[in-house]
Each structure stands twice: as C-alpha cells, then as structure tokens.
Amino acid sequence: MEKTPEQLRAAYRRKRRFRVIGWSVMSVGAAVALQHWLAHLGAFGAQPPGWIDLAAGYPMAGLLILAGAITVSQK
C-alpha cells in the first residue's frame, strides 16, 4: 500500500523534528562535558566537589549524548 503525499510529508516532518531535538540534546551533552573538563583544568577557580563529579560531570554528559543519539536514530 502506497503512502499518500500527506503521509510522506508528515513522516518527513517527524523525522526532521527528532533529528533537531536529538542533535540539540547531544550539543548540550558536549557542552556539559567541555564545561566539566575546563572545571577540572581550573579555568573557573577551584576543583568541583566529589558529588558533582559523580552526578553532574561526565556521566551526565554521556547520558545526554546517548539520549540524543537514540532520539536522532528514531524513524
């Protein structure tokens, strides 16, 4: 069964929306990783406390990048 032109347009818009959202989430994840790396280099003063290092540092950046990649791969 062929899809109608309206169904094709709707599928394209949905895929484009997922791609924009996914790449945006991955960009936020990359920004978190960069900020955390700069914090470890001492660019913002003192080193981050241990609990921030475990909760909001590289693990959060990795989760954001993974969530964005999953979103981009949706149909």
C-alpha positions as CSV (number, residue, x, y, z in Angstrom):
1,M,0.0,0.0,0.0
2,E,1.4,3.3,-1.0
3,K,1.5,6.3,1.3
4,T,-0.3,9.5,0.4
5,P,1.7,12.7,-0.2
6,E,0.4,14.0,3.1
7,Q,1.6,10.9,5.0
8,L,5.0,11.2,3.4
9,R,5.2,14.9,4.4
10,A,4.1,14.0,8.0
11,A,6.8,11.3,8.2
12,Y,9.4,13.7,6.9
13,R,8.4,16.4,9.5
14,R,8.5,13.8,12.3
15,K,12.0,12.5,11.3
16,R,13.3,16.1,11.0
17,R,11.9,17.0,14.4
18,F,13.6,14.0,16.0
19,R,16.9,14.9,14.3
20,V,16.7,18.5,15.5
21,I,15.8,17.5,19.1
22,G,18.4,14.8,19.1
23,W,21.3,16.9,17.8
24,S,20.3,19.7,20.3
25,V,20.4,17.3,23.2
26,M,23.8,15.9,22.0
27,S,25.1,19.5,21.8
28,V,24.0,20.2,25.4
29,G,25.8,17.0,26.4
30,A,29.0,18.1,24.6
31,A,28.8,21.5,26.3
32,V,28.4,19.8,29.7
33,A,31.5,17.7,29.0
34,L,33.5,20.7,27.9
35,Q,32.5,22.7,30.9
36,H,33.4,19.9,33.2
37,W,36.7,19.3,31.6
38,L,37.5,23.1,31.9
39,A,36.5,23.0,35.5
40,H,39.0,20.2,36.1
41,L,41.7,22.3,34.5
42,G,40.9,25.0,37.0
43,A,39.5,27.5,34.5
44,F,36.7,28.5,36.9
45,G,38.7,28.5,40.1
46,A,38.6,25.6,42.5
47,Q,38.0,21.9,41.5
48,P,34.4,20.7,41.6
49,P,33.4,18.7,44.7
50,G,33.3,14.9,44.5
51,W,29.5,14.6,44.4
52,I,29.2,17.0,41.5
53,D,31.9,15.0,39.8
54,L,29.9,11.8,40.2
55,A,26.5,13.2,39.4
56,A,26.7,16.2,37.0
57,G,30.0,15.7,35.3
58,Y,31.0,13.2,32.6
59,P,28.2,10.7,33.5
60,M,25.5,13.4,32.8
61,A,27.3,14.4,29.6
62,G,27.4,10.8,28.5
63,L,23.7,10.3,29.2
64,L,22.7,13.4,27.3
65,I,24.8,12.3,24.3
66,L,23.4,8.8,24.4
67,A,19.8,10.1,24.7
68,G,20.4,12.5,21.8
69,A,21.8,9.7,19.7
70,I,18.8,7.5,20.4
71,T,16.5,10.3,19.5
72,V,18.3,11.0,16.2
73,S,18.0,7.4,15.2
74,Q,14.2,7.3,15.6
75,K,12.1,6.9,12.4
